[in-house]
Amino acid sequence: MANESNSRKAILVTPEICIGCRACQVACKSWNQLPASKTKNNGTYQNPPDLESNTFNIIRFAEVPSKETPVRWLFVSRRCMHCEDAGCVKICPSGALYKTAEGAVAYDRDKCIGCKLCSTGCPFDVPRYDKEGKVSKCHLCFDRIAANMTPSCVKTCPTGALKYGDRAELIAEAKKTGYTTIYGENDLKGLGSVYAFKEEPKLYGLKENPALPSSVAFWHSYLKPLSWIGLGGVVAAAAIHYLAIGPHKEEKEEV
Amino acid sequence: MAEMVRKSSVDEIVNHWVLAGSCILLALSGFAFLFHLDGVAGVFGGYNVMKDVHNWLGVIFALSLLYSMRHYLKDAFEYDADDLQWFKVAGGYLSHKVKVPPMGKYNPGQKLYYLAIVAAGIAITASGLGMWLMKDDATVLMYSHLIHNLAFVIFAIAVPVHIYLGTLANPGTFKLMVSGTLPLEEAKRRYPKWMKAAGRM
């Protein structure tokens, strides 16, 4: 495990230096060959309004109250968080969702059975489903990073608000630069999309204390093992019973 | 040739084996989903095909279970003092020295087993349909998944007990689900109250 965590990669998002250009959204669509969606102007530059089966990342435009200016405009990249303890991977019954060596949560579309259970396992409401009902989401450009390239969104980011690299190094660097709060450093055993803040992540609309849904955690830790322990236990008990006590005997043998 | 008594009708036997066959295939594919058993999934034709097979086997299982109620449900709700005594001696399974009280057609262990399968069967069917047909409702999907797995644990424990007790633990029982008949003398020994009620002893 030590080697794995050393090789773990991550995307570091620094919303403070994001200029909201959304080149990351375009680059993502370009690399992944995703069509655009027709949307309606609803008074914000945030477009599309949320993740879609053909939109793996968006910039959220958040307007928050401020003392210095009439309003503060915050830009936050929203995408798959690539949890180390990934609920979607745990609950996926076909093994379509999996973790790559770099720590990305990727998926094999052909193996997806469209059950949508990953959406119940995800603490961040990330998985989407295409027209055929198959899972669709940011996969950290697992194809690019396996070839030592950076994810397309990071490649195109003009300000360094998105950085890609060794997870531990990115976090250390961000702390050295003066970012006091690293969102996702330890949540869900460490997120693969980490955020650097000088303020509270809550201000930027990030979920406080993200965790696996308790029903999913209970199922994974107890119910799942209990099914085969129960079966194996009964088989073992039956074998012991047969040998130690033996089968039922007729009271009057050989009538 | 000894006089024979029919304990299980052909209807019951066919019903039982449809239930048993679908149950085992459902459990096998269920375990394959739980633990990503690629080999098992491959036999079914991959996870996508296995999902459809699992769903429709579930329909067959549920309908068969519903149909089985006409055979067993009434008996499964009737208990008497001998049944209580049967539990006190653990059905005679933990010692051959205890005296097991006289039984009717079914012992209370069998009756409770049937009720457990009916209860777990209703839960696993309802939750299965929830995951199959209402997966766009996140709450329904989450609770269905949980209930489906809870019920599965009951099946994973109860069914192998049933198989053991119906085969190795009670020699001669298995044929009741094959030919459905047993010699009258044997029936009088094993099911005296049933035979008395039927006017055969």
Interface residues (C-beta under 8 A of the other chain):
Chain A: I91 P93 S94 G95 A96 K111 I113 C115 K116 L117 S119 T120 P213 S215 V216 F218 W219 L223 K224 L226 S227 W228 G230 L231 G233 V234 V235 A238 H241 Y242 I245 G246 P247 H248 K249 E250 E251 K252 V255
Chain B: F31 F33 L34 F35 H36 D38 A41 G46 Y47 N48 K51 G92 Y93 L94 S95 H96 M131 K135 D136 A138 L141 M142 Y143 H145 L146 N149 L150 F152 V153 A156 I157 P160 V161 Y164 L168 A169 N170 P171 E185 E186 R189
